[in-house]
Amino acid sequence: MEQALEAAGEQQWAKTALGQLAPAVDGAAKEYTEQVAAGRALQKAQAARGRASDEAREILVPFRKAVRASFGRTSKEYRDLRDRRRGPGGDEPPPAPPG
């Protein structure tokens, strides 16, 4: 659209429209560039969080199993360590389907 207005640049209506739209177009382009950069930064941060979570899980799961074996499944110590993302049972694999 901006190119079409520039092509008709000698006409007064095109100059007026281009003068009014130019700041909005420039602002939108800047916002888009910032959004792309923020999206990339978010992806990097999410990947780093995933790697850190995987590294911590290698240590936490065996520790949690040791606490469960020592204090029992219903103990406060074990419940405080349970992985809430996996739901009840935390460390245990889901039960096998019947049949």
N, C-alpha and C positions, 0 to 999 in steps of 0.2 A: 504494500500500500504506500509506504514511504517512497519507494522508487517511482510509482505512478505519479505521486504528487510532485516529485522532483522533475519528472519528465515534462509535466505541465507547468513548470516553475515560473514562466513569464506571466501566467494568468493570475490575477489578484486573488481569486478564491483559493487557488492552490497554495499561494504564499501564506494566506491567512490560516488555512487548515494545517499546513506544515508547521507554521509557527506555534500553533496550539497543541499539536500532537507530538512534536519533537521532545518536549520534556517528559511526557508520559511514556513515550517509547524508550527513551534513554533510561528512565527510572525502572521500567519493566525489564529491560535488558540487564541492568545492574542487579535487580532482585533475582532474576533467573540465574545469573552467574554465582551469586552468593548462595542460592539454594543448592546448586550443583556441588559447590565446595562443601557446604554443610552436610549434604547427603554422603559424600565421600568420607568425610571425617566421622560421621555416624557409623558407616560400615566398618571403618578401621577400628573404631572403639568397640563395636559389637564383636568383631573378630577377636580382638585382644581379650575381651571379657570371656569369650568362649574358651580361648586357650587357657586362660588363668583358671577358669572353672574346671576344665579337664585335668589340669595339673593338680589342683587341690583335691579333686574327687579321688585321684589315685591314692591319696593319703587318708582322706576322710572316711571313705567307705570301710576299709579294714579297721580303722579306729572305732567307727560306729558299731561294727560287728563285735569288736572286743568289749565295748561298753555294754552291748546287749547281752553278751554271754556272761559278763560279770554281774551286772545289776538287774537283768531281766527286761523283757519287752515292755512292761508297763511302768518301769521306773522313770522318774522325772529326768534323770540324767540322759537316758536314751531318748526320751521324747524331745528333749531340748536339742538333740543332735540330728533328729530325723530330717530327711530331705522333703520339704513340703511340696516341692514340684512333682514328686513321684506319688504323692498321696499316702494313704495309710500303708504302713509296712516299710516304707522308705527304701531299705536295702534289699528286700526280698523280691524275687522275680514274680510277675503276675501268675496266678494259678493257671494250670493247664485247663483247657476247655474240656467239659465232660464228653465222653464218648469214645 
